[in-house]
Amino acid sequence: DGSCLVLSADLIKFGVNIPSCLIYNDDHGLSIMSSKLLGKNYIQFVCKNLLKVHARRHPEKRLYVLNEDNKTALITGINGMDGSHLADLLLTKGYTVYGMERRSSSINDVNTKHIRNEITILNGDMTDQNSLLRCLKESNPDEVYNLAAQSFVGESWNTPEHTSNVTGLGVLRILEAIREFNPKIKFYQASS
């Protein structure tokens, strides 16, 4: 259907028994290059250049790189603009992406509608320690990106206690949940 780039050890599921290789399908046909023959650095160089060429030729198509150290990320605040862009980026790098959203009566997926089938959404709340721990257990992430916050400046002045509970103490809660579940998880704090 255009272009597909895969760098992975799990190509066996596609019937290709090469431990680590690059597959690229473009208008000229399918190319398979083994990293054993070409070297891992060369494969990485080719991948970066193919990604650039693909982005110019097919801006409407997503190109994925899957790799043998497939990492998992949990993004809090995934439904915000920054969270959805981060999810896009991590998906193209081959991550398994989990997003945490607050349970509500209506789904807010304006920013994530285009990737809903590619990510797993978990219900959690920055004001509830147990839900944060449950999200960590369900996603078992290598990395946590905290983008959840009270994002409406005007509302933050109207409800300062709630704002500090979500944006300030929420960080403490998620750090404590990480410490309890797996202290080796990398944590990135990006909210206010």
C-alpha positions in Angstrom: 0.0 0.0 0.0 2.9 2.4 -0.4 5.7 2.2 2.1 6.5 -0.1 5.0 9.7 -0.1 7.0 10.4 -2.8 9.6 13.6 -3.3 11.6 12.8 -6.2 13.9 13.7 -9.6 15.4 10.1 -10.7 15.3 9.8 -10.9 11.5 9.3 -14.6 11.9 5.6 -13.8 12.4 5.6 -12.5 8.8 7.4 -15.6 7.5 10.8 -14.0 7.3 13.4 -15.8 9.3 16.1 -13.1 9.5 17.2 -12.2 13.0 17.4 -8.5 12.3 16.7 -6.8 9.0 15.3 -3.9 7.1 12.3 -4.3 4.9 11.3 -1.4 2.7 8.4 -1.5 0.2 8.2 1.4 -2.2 7.2 2.0 -5.8 10.3 0.0 -7.0 9.4 -3.2 -5.0 10.4 -4.9 -1.8 13.9 -4.6 -0.5 15.2 -6.8 2.4 18.6 -6.1 3.9 20.1 -8.2 6.7 22.0 -6.3 9.4 24.4 -9.3 9.6 25.5 -8.5 6.1 25.4 -4.8 6.2 26.0 -4.0 9.9 23.7 -2.5 12.4 25.0 1.1 12.1 24.5 1.0 8.3 20.9 -0.3 8.8 20.2 2.6 11.3 21.6 5.1 8.8 19.4 3.7 6.0 16.4 3.7 8.3 16.9 7.4 9.1 17.2 8.4 5.5 14.3 6.3 4.4 12.1 7.9 7.0 13.1 11.4 5.7 12.4 10.4 2.1 9.1 8.7 3.0 8.0 11.8 4.9 8.6 14.0 1.9 7.0 11.6 -0.6 4.0 10.3 1.4 3.2 12.8 4.2 -0.2 11.3 4.6 1.1 7.8 5.4 2.6 6.8 8.7 5.9 4.8 8.6 6.7 2.6 11.5 10.1 1.3 12.7 9.8 -1.8 14.9 12.8 -2.9 16.8 14.0 -5.7 18.9 14.0 -3.6 22.1 10.3 -2.7 21.6 9.7 -0.3 24.4 6.4 0.5 26.1 5.3 4.0 27.1 2.5 5.3 29.3 1.4 8.8 28.5 -0.8 10.6 31.0 -2.7 13.5 29.4 -2.7 11.7 26.0 -5.8 13.4 24.8 -4.2 16.8 24.9 -2.4 18.3 21.9 1.1 17.5 23.2 0.1 14.0 24.4 -1.3 13.0 21.0 1.8 14.4 19.2 4.1 12.4 21.6 2.0 9.3 20.9 2.4 9.8 17.2 6.2 10.1 17.6 6.5 7.1 19.8 4.4 4.9 17.5 6.6 5.8 14.6 9.6 4.7 16.7 8.0 1.3 17.3 6.8 1.9 20.9 3.8 0.2 22.3 1.8 3.1 23.6 -0.7 3.3 26.5 -2.6 6.4 27.2 -4.2 7.3 30.5 -7.4 9.3 30.5 -10.0 10.3 33.1 -13.2 8.4 33.0 -16.0 10.7 31.8 -19.4 10.3 30.3 -18.2 11.5 26.9 -15.1 10.5 25.0 -12.6 13.3 24.3 -10.7 11.9 21.4 -10.4 15.0 19.1 -6.6 14.8 19.2 -6.3 11.0 19.3 -9.0 9.8 17.0 -6.5 9.0 14.2 -4.5 6.6 16.5 -7.3 5.1 18.6 -6.8 1.7 17.0 -3.0 1.8 17.6 -2.9 2.7 21.3 -4.4 1.3 24.4 -6.4 3.7 26.6 -6.5 3.1 30.4 -8.8 4.9 32.8 -7.0 6.7 35.6 -6.9 9.9 37.6 -4.0 12.0 38.8 -5.9 12.5 42.1 -6.2 8.7 42.8 -3.0 6.8 43.8 -4.6 3.4 43.3 -5.7 4.1 39.7 -2.2 5.3 38.9 -0.7 2.1 40.3 -3.2 0.0 38.3 -2.3 1.8 35.1 1.3 1.1 35.7 0.6 -2.6 36.3 -1.6 -2.9 33.2 0.8 -1.1 30.9 4.1 -2.3 32.5 5.9 0.7 30.8 9.6 1.3 30.3 8.9 5.0 30.2 6.2 7.3 31.7 5.4 10.7 30.2 3.3 12.9 32.5 1.5 15.5 30.5 -1.7 15.4 32.6 -2.6 18.8 34.2 -5.3 21.3 34.7 -4.9 22.9 31.3 -7.3 25.8 31.4 -5.6 28.8 32.9 -8.7 30.6 33.7 -10.1 27.6 35.6 -6.9 27.2 37.5 -7.5 30.5 39.2 -11.1 29.6 39.9 -10.2 26.2 41.5 -6.7 26.5 42.9 -7.0 23.6 45.3 -8.1 21.2 42.6 -5.4 22.6 40.2 -2.6 22.0 42.8 -4.1 18.5 43.6 -3.9 17.4 39.9 -0.9 19.3 38.7 1.3 19.3 41.8 0.3 16.4 44.0 -0.5 14.3 40.9 3.2 14.3 40.1 4.1 13.1 43.6 1.4 10.3 43.3 2.7 9.0 40.0 6.3 9.1 41.2 5.3 7.2 44.3 3.4 4.6 42.2 6.5 4.2 40.0 8.7 3.8 43.1 6.3 1.1 44.4 5.8 -0.7 41.1 9.2 -0.5 39.3 11.8 2.1 40.2 13.7 1.4 37.0 10.9 3.1 34.9 12.1 6.3 33.3 9.9 9.3 34.1 9.4 12.5 32.1 7.5 15.4 33.7 6.1 17.8 31.1 3.0 19.3 32.7 2.9 22.7 34.5 
